Amino acid sequence: MIILLVFAVLLSTATAQDDLRPRYGLNAGVGLALHSSDFTGLPNVPSCCPGYESGTGLSPVVMAVGMWPMSSSLLMSVRLGYAPLSGSISREEATRMVVGGVLVDGMFEHNIDVTLNAISLEPTVSAHVAGPMFIDGGVRLSMFPSPAYAQKEEIISPSTSGTFLDPSGADSRSRTRNVYSGEMPSTSFHAAITLALRAEFPLNVQQSLLLVPEIAVGYGLTNIGGVDWKVHSFRAGITVLWQATDEKPLHMNDAQVPPPPVVPAVVAQNSTIIPQPKNLDVSLGAFTRSPGGTLDTLERIVIDETISEQITAVLPMIFFQHGNDEIPSRYSHRSMRDVPVFNEGELFGKGALDVYHNIINLIGVRMREHPRSTIQLTGCVMPDSIESTSSGLARRRAEHVRDLLVAQWGIEPQRIIVEARELPAQPSSVRHDDGRSENRRVDIASDDPSILDLVRVEDTLRTASAQDIVLRIGVVSDTTITSWSLRCFAGTRQLLTQGGSGSPPTEISIPFSSPFTEDAIRAELIVVNDGGRQRIAESTIPVEITTLAKKAERRMGLKRIDEYGLILFAFGKASLEGPNARILDLIRSRIEPASSVIVRGHADRTGSAEVNLRLTQERAEAVGAALKHPRIDARGVGQKNMLYDNELPEGRFYNRTVRVRVETPIAP
């Protein structure tokens, strides 16, 4: 860049701005492919990589160039030629391995080499800036005749020892695994935005030959490989151009310049000018967002009251931070001395994670209700340089849970068995950070099934026909807006107060949640412009609650809604056993001939989207088949619409779920 600018200053004999002519030539240079990615493996190609992120590749570039003037300062340019985007992406993964019977630190390297020999077409517009300098902008469209990849995973540390295990658990005697190659999937076309800086220097007096050094960047718009993998580029090169010397410059927009207009004489008069008032119009519309994401006009909100039982499985685990034995603050721990005393009924309407975070309270109150019960707390660690069994961390984790139950709930210490081990008896995958964090936990078991039994809460459930209110704001003013304010109320309850200087946003979303009343929702918008004008726009949304009593009086369709959540599926499996089998028995007992059943399988973020979609479909179908009811809608949604926070270990466990909703009509 600096060299080009220096040449631009020194060579004042460069191509003149008013003498653009058609020119043709050849470009040669070198291109640097910059690969940016966020995926764990190519579709249908086994991989253990925690996530590929970036890589590079260097290739020669050769292109034919044609340029045609559009005006005295603009050229249309087309390039066609060979511009590869080949490169290599890799990711190192720290691990622990056994070498010679000793646990040592190790390092894996995951690598994919990709061959992308591209035939590229680049239409651009070139603008003359000053002297010899031009700026080009346009697009690059590339076709890949034979895209290919080569993948492998290799042990790079220790450098002279260590081998992988084969799928059966035997020594493969190889330091590489997952070695695959073939045609790159979903990689036939690539599009990018390009921007270039170049300078034209004449090579002879007639200026028929031009030497053009240039640099260019490209920002990739499309993915390759069927995953989140984009390729950007940086290119430097030299172009030699030929242009005719006896050709009249071609200017597409040349025109005769008209003479300047005659300005009539103005006779000054003394007069008073009265300024026109600054016009201002505002509008406020109410909408709601449909499940498909479109906005629908919101004429009213209906609150539907139903009888509901919420069934939530309890995840018998408490998770800890890396290297820490303190119980995280997200876990609620009340005391038997608290007023009011904790009871499971107060958990109605809460999400599964909120119920789970009360696991210590649940165990405490249930052990007091069943004084002959005992529990076993098994502390676990994820072996690495910080966590190990010998450090006592696993036992301290279990002891802290025990001490809390003893101190807060008065549970006798002899009823709590404390044990420690390295990995849990049923560990999560140690190949990924998510799996490793899930192994830093205390597992809980009991000789009394009621201690870790389902949480069953029955109550009257109210659901709204709109989960959010979207206010669309329209402002028309012939001068600057100085301030605005928006207030929204449901009766006397304030839903939103917002404002500021300048123009308001065109759209504001307001969550609509309990407590629900029949008070109408009122929104008021005030806008002021710098002409001193103020306008107020209002919108009112009626709210109607169809209570159980109203439904009975009007003989409307009363129904009971029960919701269940199955968790603790074995990794990568759809089998129904243990707690899930007990939940299925309960669901079957509650289904009546007139019931409608909706089954949805969900997954967490671990693994590929395709595999998770298939697995959630299998789990949903397995649950649907086990329920044996004629009206069942069973589907897997994979990683779409994940229910809980994937950053938390318990969130990922609860995302690996099948949700069952049973709607049963009730005679009035």
C-alpha positions, 0 to 999 in steps of 0.5 A: 500500500505504501509503495503504491502511494509513493509511486502515485506521488512521484510519477506525475506522467501517469494516465490522465483523468480525462483520457480513459480508453478501453484497455485489455491485459493480463494479471498475475499475482499471489492470493492468500486464502483466509479460512474462517469457520465454526464447526466440529466436522464435515457432514457424514465424516467422523470427527473428534475435533472440538471446533475448527476456527481458522486457517490459511492457504497461498496460491498463484492467481492468473486472470485476463482483464478487460476494461471499458470507460463508462464516463470520464472517471469510471470504468467497467471491468471484467476479470476471468481466470484462475484464482484458487482458494485452497488452504488448511484449517487445524485445531489443537486440543489439550488432553490427558493420556496414559503412556507407559502406565503414567497419566501425562499431558498430551496434545491432539492436532485436528487438520483438514486440507482443502483443494479449491481450484477456482475459475473466477469471474469478477465484474467490478466498477473502477473509479479514478481517484487522483493521479494514477490511483484507482479504486475498484469494487465489485463481486467475485463469482467462483466455480470449483470443478473438483473440490476435495478435502483430506482430513486427519487427527494426529497425536503431536505431544508427546512427540515420540510416544502414545497411540490411539485406541480403536473403536473396540478399545484395543491399541490401534498402534497408530498416532493418527485416526479419522483419516478421510479424504474425498470430494468436498460436499456442498462446494460448487459455487462461492461468492465474495465482495471485492475491493481493490486499490491499483495505480496505472503507470505508462511504459511508453510515451504513447501510453499504449502500455500500462503497468498496474500494481494492485492489492485486493481483498475479498469478503466471502458471502457463502459457506463451503462444505455444508457447514459454517465455513467461509473463505476470505482472501487477500491478493497482490499482483501486477497487471499489464494493460494495452490501450489504443492510442488513436482512439477518441476517448469514449464518454458515455455521459458526455453532454453539452454544458448549458449556459448559466441561467439568467438570474433576475434582479431582485428588488428589496422590500421591507416585509415581515416573514412569518415562518410556517409551523413545522409539520409533525404526524405520529402513529402507533400500531400494536402487533404480535409475532407469530411462531413463524416470525411474521407480525400479525395485527393485535386486536385483543389478547385472550387469556385461556384458563386451564387445569394443568399438572406439571411433571418435571424429572429431577436431575440427580446431579450438582455441578461445580466450577473447574477446580472448585468445591463450593456449591454455585450460587444458582442452587437455592438452599432454604432452611427448615427454619425459613418462613414460609417453609419450602414446599413443592407447590410453589414450584408450579409454573417455573421452568425445569431449570428453576425446579432443578436448582431447588434440588437441595431443598427438594431432597431436604424436605423429602428426607424429613418426610421419609425419616428412614431414607438414606442418600449416597453422594459421590463426588467426581472430578474431570482429571487434568492438571488441576483436578485429580482424585488424590487432591481430595477435591471430589470428596470435598464436593460431596461433603459440602452438599452433605454439610448443607443438608445437615445444617439447613435441613437437620438431616442426620449425618449417618443418613448421608453416605459420602464417596469419591471417584474420578470420572462419574460412573456414566461420564459425559464425553471427555473430547469436548469442553461441554462434556468435561464440565459435565463431569465435574459434579456430585452424583446423588442416589437414594435407597428410597425412590421418593427422594428423587421422584418426579416433581408433580405440581397441579394448579390452574394455568393461564396462557396468553394468546400473545407472548409479546406486544410489538409496537410499530412507531411511525413518525413524519416530520419536516424538521428534526425530532428532538425527543420522544417517550413511550409508556405502556400499562396494564391497568396500573401495572407498568409494562414499559417506560422508555424514551430519549432524544432524537427519533424513536425506534421504528419497533419496540417489543414488550414481553407479556407475562403473568400476572394476567388480569382483564385490564386493557393494555394502554400505550402512549407515545409522545414525540416533539420536534424542534419546531416546538410541535408535540404529538401524542399517539395512543393504542389500546388492546382489550384483554379477555380472560376465559376462566374455567367458570366462564367456560362452564357457563358458556359450555365452551371447551374445557380441557386439562393440560398436563406437561411432562419432561423425559431426561437422562437419555443415554448419550446417543441413544433413544432407549426408554428405561429407569426414570423415563420408564416411570414417567411413561407409566404415569403418562399412560395412566393419565391419557384418556380416549379423547386426549390429544398428545403432542411429543417433541424431541429436543437436543443440546448443542453437542454434535452435528445438527443432522445427527441430533435431528435424527436422534431426537426424531428417534426418541420422539417416535420411541415415546410416541410408540410406547404411549400407544395412543391413536392421536399422537403428533410425535416429531424431533426438532433437533437443535432448533428451539433449544429450551434451556441455557446451553452454557450450563451443564444442567441446561444441556442435560435438560435440553436432551429431552422429550417433552410430552403435552397431553390435552384432555377435554373436560365435560362442563 
